[in-house]
Amino acid sequence: QVQLVESGGGLVQAGGSLRLSCAASGRTFSSYTAGWFRQAPGKEREFVAAIVRSGESTYYADSVKGRFTISRDNAKNTVNLLMNSLKPEDTAVYYCAAGSGYAYSPLRTQRYDYWGQGTQVTVSS
């Protein structure tokens, strides 16, 4: 079992930055692919970014590429999402996720076995 707790959400003006953190406890976090997803009101949960176990490879949704950066520190059992140049359309609840299998792409929710409770990000125009 892995428990995930997100932090760092809040209210920011368009063009601003936020840094989300996800703290993992339980089994060895370095054994898991980690990802960030988001869900806006009335919309489906969508992929934002993912990072493989070693941290050597990362994936980004086209909508955030060049603005968001995912990173992880396996020694501290954390994964972070640095969000720059935020836009009102980035407003959503952001979820951290961890998965150990390979059956699905890191961009798919099915890849992930564990989810955090989410943290709200609101970007005002």
Accessible surface in RSA format (square Angstrom, percent):
REM  Atomic radii and reference values for relative SASA: ProtOr
REM  Chains: A
REM  Algorithm: Lee & Richards
REM  Probe-radius: 1.40
REM  Slices: 20
REM RES _ NUM      All-atoms   Total-Side   Main-Chain    Non-polar    All polar
REM                ABS   REL    ABS   REL    ABS   REL    ABS   REL    ABS   REL
RES GLN A   1   132.10  73.9 116.71  85.3  15.39  36.6  46.55  99.1  85.55  64.9
RES VAL A   2     7.83   5.2   0.04   0.0   7.79  18.8   0.04   0.0   7.79  21.1
RES GLN A   3    90.89  50.8  86.38  63.1   4.51  10.7  54.26 115.5  36.63  27.8
RES LEU A   4    10.21   5.7   0.08   0.1  10.12  25.4   0.08   0.1  10.12  27.2
RES VAL A   5    86.85  57.2  84.82  76.8   2.04   4.9  84.82  73.7   2.04   5.5
RES GLU A   6     8.03   4.6   0.00   0.0   8.03  19.1   0.00   0.0   8.03   6.6
RES SER A   7    60.65  51.3  55.86  74.5   4.79  11.0  41.97  89.4  18.68  26.2
RES GLY A   8    38.18  47.1   0.00   N/A  38.18  47.1  24.85  68.2  13.33  29.8
RES GLY A   9    29.44  36.3   0.00   N/A  29.44  36.3   2.32   6.4  27.12  60.7
RES GLY A  10    29.49  36.4   0.00   N/A  29.49  36.4  29.36  80.6   0.13   0.3
RES LEU A  11   133.18  74.2 101.36  72.5  31.82  80.0 101.36  71.2  31.82  85.6
RES VAL A  12    24.67  16.2  19.26  17.4   5.41  13.0  24.67  21.4   0.00   0.0
RES GLN A  13   137.87  77.1 135.71  99.2   2.16   5.2  37.76  80.4 100.11  75.9
RES ALA A  14    50.32  46.3  26.55  41.0  23.77  54.1  26.98  38.0  23.34  61.8
RES GLY A  15    56.26  69.4   0.00   N/A  56.26  69.4  29.97  82.3  26.28  58.9
RES GLY A  16    22.12  27.3   0.00   N/A  22.12  27.3  21.27  58.4   0.85   1.9
RES SER A  17    60.06  50.8  40.05  53.4  20.02  46.1  24.75  52.7  35.31  49.5
RES LEU A  18    33.09  18.4  28.20  20.2   4.89  12.3  33.09  23.2   0.00   0.0
RES ARG A  19   138.70  58.2 124.01  63.2  14.69  35.0  41.52  56.7  97.18  58.9
RES LEU A  20     0.00   0.0   0.00   0.0   0.00   0.0   0.00   0.0   0.00   0.0
RES SER A  21    26.55  22.4  26.52  35.4   0.03   0.1  18.78  40.0   7.77  10.9
RES CYS A  22     0.01   0.0   0.00   0.0   0.01   0.0   0.01   0.0   0.00   0.0
RES ALA A  23    53.40  49.1  50.29  77.6   3.11   7.1  50.66  71.3   2.74   7.3
RES ALA A  24    10.60   9.7   0.70   1.1   9.89  22.5   1.31   1.8   9.29  24.6
RES SER A  25    59.98  50.7  56.25  75.1   3.74   8.6  46.31  98.6  13.68  19.2
RES GLY A  26    57.48  70.9   0.00   N/A  57.48  70.9  23.75  65.2  33.73  75.5
RES ARG A  27   154.69  65.0 145.50  74.2   9.19  21.9  38.05  52.0 116.65  70.7
RES THR A  28    87.45  62.2  76.45  77.5  11.00  26.2  46.59  62.6  40.86  61.8
RES PHE A  29     0.26   0.1   0.25   0.2   0.01   0.0   0.25   0.2   0.01   0.0
RES SER A  30    42.69  36.1  35.50  47.4   7.19  16.6  19.00  40.5  23.69  33.2
RES SER A  31    54.00  45.6  46.85  62.5   7.15  16.5  27.88  59.4  26.12  36.6
RES TYR A  32     9.24   4.3   9.24   5.3   0.00   0.0   2.53   1.9   6.71   8.3
RES THR A  33     0.26   0.2   0.26   0.3   0.00   0.0   0.00   0.0   0.26   0.4
RES ALA A  34     0.00   0.0   0.00   0.0   0.00   0.0   0.00   0.0   0.00   0.0
RES GLY A  35     0.00   0.0   0.00   N/A   0.00   0.0   0.00   0.0   0.00   0.0
RES TRP A  36     0.00   0.0   0.00   0.0   0.00   0.0   0.00   0.0   0.00   0.0
RES PHE A  37     1.19   0.6   1.19   0.7   0.00   0.0   1.19   0.7   0.00   0.0
RES ARG A  38    13.63   5.7  13.63   6.9   0.00   0.0   1.71   2.3  11.91   7.2
RES GLN A  39    60.97  34.1  57.27  41.9   3.70   8.8  11.29  24.0  49.68  37.7
RES ALA A  40    23.59  21.7  19.58  30.2   4.01   9.1  20.04  28.2   3.55   9.4
RES PRO A  41   123.52  90.0  94.56  86.2  28.96 105.3 107.19  88.5  16.33 101.5
RES GLY A  42    92.98 114.7   0.00   N/A  92.98 114.7  45.09 123.7  47.88 107.2
RES LYS A  43   144.60  70.5 131.38  80.6  13.22  31.5  82.76  74.5  61.84  65.9
RES GLU A  44   153.83  88.3 141.34 106.9  12.49  29.7  58.07 112.3  95.75  78.2
RES ARG A  45    79.88  33.5  60.30  30.7  19.58  46.6  16.24  22.2  63.64  38.6
RES GLU A  46    81.09  46.6  76.55  57.9   4.54  10.8  30.50  59.0  50.59  41.3
RES PHE A  47    23.57  11.8  13.55   8.4  10.02  26.1  13.55   8.2  10.02  28.7
RES VAL A  48     0.00   0.0   0.00   0.0   0.00   0.0   0.00   0.0   0.00   0.0
RES ALA A  49     0.00   0.0   0.00   0.0   0.00   0.0   0.00   0.0   0.00   0.0
RES ALA A  50     0.00   0.0   0.00   0.0   0.00   0.0   0.00   0.0   0.00   0.0
RES ILE A  51     5.11   2.9   5.01   3.7   0.10   0.2   5.11   3.7   0.00   0.0
RES VAL A  52    33.17  21.8  33.17  30.0   0.00   0.0  33.17  28.8   0.00   0.0
RES ARG A  53    52.32  22.0  51.37  26.2   0.95   2.3  36.26  49.6  16.06   9.7
RES SER A  54    76.55  64.7  41.57  55.5  34.98  80.6  44.63  95.0  31.92  44.7
RES GLY A  55    26.22  32.3   0.00   N/A  26.22  32.3   7.41  20.3  18.80  42.1
RES GLU A  56   154.80  88.9 116.41  88.1  38.39  91.4  43.47  84.1 111.34  90.9
RES SER A  57    50.86  43.0  46.41  61.9   4.45  10.3  16.11  34.3  34.75  48.7
RES THR A  58    58.50  41.6  34.37  34.8  24.12  57.5  13.19  17.7  45.31  68.5
RES TYR A  59    79.01  36.9  75.09  42.7   3.92  10.2  49.25  37.0  29.76  36.7
RES TYR A  60    46.81  21.9  32.80  18.7  14.01  36.5  27.24  20.5  19.57  24.1
RES ALA A  61    19.84  18.2  14.31  22.1   5.53  12.6  19.84  27.9   0.00   0.0
RES ASP A  62   124.90  87.5 100.93 100.5  23.96  56.7  38.69  91.1  86.21  86.0
RES SER A  63    64.90  54.8  43.31  57.8  21.59  49.7  50.84 108.3  14.06  19.7
RES VAL A  64     0.32   0.2   0.30   0.3   0.01   0.0   0.32   0.3   0.00   0.0
RES LYS A  65   121.92  59.5 102.22  62.7  19.69  46.9  63.46  57.1  58.46  62.3
RES GLY A  66    81.47 100.5   0.00   N/A  81.47 100.5  42.51 116.7  38.96  87.3
RES ARG A  67    29.72  12.5  25.08  12.8   4.64  11.0  24.38  33.3   5.34   3.2
RES PHE A  68     5.67   2.8   0.00   0.0   5.67  14.8   0.00   0.0   5.67  16.2
RES THR A  69    69.39  49.4  68.25  69.2   1.14   2.7  42.20  56.7  27.19  41.1
RES ILE A  70     5.61   3.2   0.00   0.0   5.61  13.5   0.00   0.0   5.61  15.2
RES SER A  71    50.33  42.5  49.09  65.5   1.24   2.9  34.88  74.3  15.45  21.6
RES ARG A  72    32.12  13.5   4.00   2.0  28.12  67.0   5.32   7.3  26.80  16.2
RES ASP A  73    50.81  35.6  46.29  46.1   4.52  10.7  20.48  48.2  30.33  30.2
RES ASN A  74    48.74  33.6  33.33  32.2  15.41  37.1  17.83  42.9  30.91  29.9
RES ALA A  75   102.75  94.5  56.67  87.5  46.08 104.8  68.81  96.9  33.94  89.9
RES LYS A  76   152.38  74.3 129.33  79.4  23.05  54.9  81.43  73.3  70.95  75.6
RES ASN A  77    47.88  33.0  47.68  46.1   0.21   0.5   4.44  10.7  43.45  42.0
RES THR A  78    30.00  21.3  30.00  30.4   0.00   0.0  26.36  35.4   3.64   5.5
RES VAL A  79     0.00   0.0   0.00   0.0   0.00   0.0   0.00   0.0   0.00   0.0
RES ASN A  80    17.61  12.1  17.61  17.0   0.00   0.0   3.04   7.3  14.57  14.1
RES LEU A  81     0.00   0.0   0.00   0.0   0.00   0.0   0.00   0.0   0.00   0.0
RES LEU A  82    72.45  40.4  72.10  51.6   0.35   0.9  72.10  50.6   0.35   0.9
RES MET A  83     0.00   0.0   0.00   0.0   0.00   0.0   0.00   0.0   0.00   0.0
RES ASN A  84    55.80  38.5  55.80  53.9   0.00   0.0  15.58  37.5  40.22  38.9
RES SER A  85    58.97  49.8  54.07  72.2   4.90  11.3  19.06  40.6  39.92  55.9
RES LEU A  86     2.42   1.3   0.00   0.0   2.42   6.1   0.00   0.0   2.42   6.5
RES LYS A  87    86.11  42.0  85.68  52.6   0.44   1.0  39.36  35.4  46.75  49.8
RES PRO A  88    55.88  40.7  48.71  44.4   7.17  26.1  49.07  40.5   6.82  42.4
RES GLU A  89   123.78  71.1  97.09  73.5  26.68  63.5  63.00 121.9  60.77  49.6
RES ASP A  90     0.82   0.6   0.82   0.8   0.00   0.0   0.00   0.0   0.82   0.8
RES THR A  91    37.38  26.6  33.11  33.6   4.27  10.2  31.28  42.0   6.10   9.2
RES ALA A  92     1.11   1.0   0.68   1.1   0.43   1.0   1.11   1.6   0.00   0.0
RES VAL A  93    41.33  27.2  41.17  37.3   0.16   0.4  41.17  35.8   0.16   0.4
RES TYR A  94     0.00   0.0   0.00   0.0   0.00   0.0   0.00   0.0   0.00   0.0
RES TYR A  95    34.24  16.0  34.24  19.5   0.00   0.0   8.04   6.0  26.20  32.3
RES CYS A  96     0.08   0.1   0.08   0.1   0.00   0.0   0.00   0.0   0.08   0.1
RES ALA A  97     0.13   0.1   0.00   0.0   0.13   0.3   0.00   0.0   0.13   0.3
RES ALA A  98     0.00   0.0   0.00   0.0   0.00   0.0   0.00   0.0   0.00   0.0
RES GLY A  99     0.00   0.0   0.00   N/A   0.00   0.0   0.00   0.0   0.00   0.0
RES SER A 100    53.03  44.8  43.49  58.0   9.55  22.0  17.55  37.4  35.48  49.7
RES GLY A 101    34.84  43.0   0.00   N/A  34.84  43.0  33.46  91.8   1.38   3.1
RES TYR A 102   163.25  76.2 136.59  77.7  26.66  69.4 110.75  83.2  52.50  64.7
RES ALA A 103    93.08  85.6  50.24  77.5  42.84  97.4  62.06  87.4  31.02  82.2
RES TYR A 104    95.25  44.5  89.51  50.9   5.74  14.9  48.46  36.4  46.79  57.7
RES SER A 105    52.88  44.7  39.11  52.2  13.77  31.7  38.44  81.9  14.44  20.2
RES PRO A 106    15.95  11.6  15.95  14.5   0.00   0.0  15.95  13.2   0.00   0.0
RES LEU A 107    79.77  44.4  70.28  50.3   9.49  23.9  70.28  49.4   9.49  25.5
RES ARG A 108   112.85  47.4 110.53  56.3   2.32   5.5  35.76  48.9  77.09  46.7
RES THR A 109    53.40  38.0  47.89  48.5   5.51  13.1  26.46  35.5  26.93  40.7
RES GLN A 110    93.78  52.4  68.75  50.2  25.03  59.6  37.79  80.4  55.99  42.5
RES ARG A 111    20.44   8.6  15.52   7.9   4.92  11.7   2.52   3.5  17.92  10.9
RES TYR A 112    12.68   5.9   0.00   0.0  12.68  33.0   0.00   0.0  12.68  15.6
RES ASP A 113    81.90  57.4  52.27  52.0  29.63  70.1  20.33  47.8  61.57  61.4
RES TYR A 114    46.20  21.6  43.19  24.6   3.01   7.8  23.74  17.8  22.46  27.7
RES TRP A 115    79.60  31.9  50.66  24.5  28.94  68.0  38.12  20.3  41.49  67.3
RES GLY A 116     9.40  11.6   0.00   N/A   9.40  11.6   1.82   5.0   7.58  17.0
RES GLN A 117   114.48  64.0  83.36  60.9  31.12  74.1  72.75 154.8  41.73  31.6
RES GLY A 118    12.50  15.4   0.00   N/A  12.50  15.4   0.52   1.4  11.98  26.8
RES THR A 119    19.40  13.8  13.64  13.8   5.76  13.7   7.53  10.1  11.87  18.0
RES GLN A 120    85.17  47.6  77.32  56.5   7.85  18.7  49.22 104.8  35.95  27.3
RES VAL A 121     0.00   0.0   0.00   0.0   0.00   0.0   0.00   0.0   0.00   0.0
RES THR A 122    47.41  33.7  47.41  48.1   0.00   0.0  35.63  47.9  11.78  17.8
RES VAL A 123     7.30   4.8   0.00   0.0   7.30  17.6   0.00   0.0   7.30  19.8
RES SER A 124    42.93  36.3  36.45  48.7   6.47  14.9  35.70  76.0   7.23  10.1
RES SER A 125   130.87 110.6  68.86  91.9  62.00 142.8  55.89 119.0  74.98 105.0
END  Absolute sums over single chains surface
CHAIN  1 A     6274.0       4765.4       1508.7       3289.6       2984.4
END  Absolute sums over all chains
TOTAL          6274.0       4765.4       1508.7       3289.6       2984.4
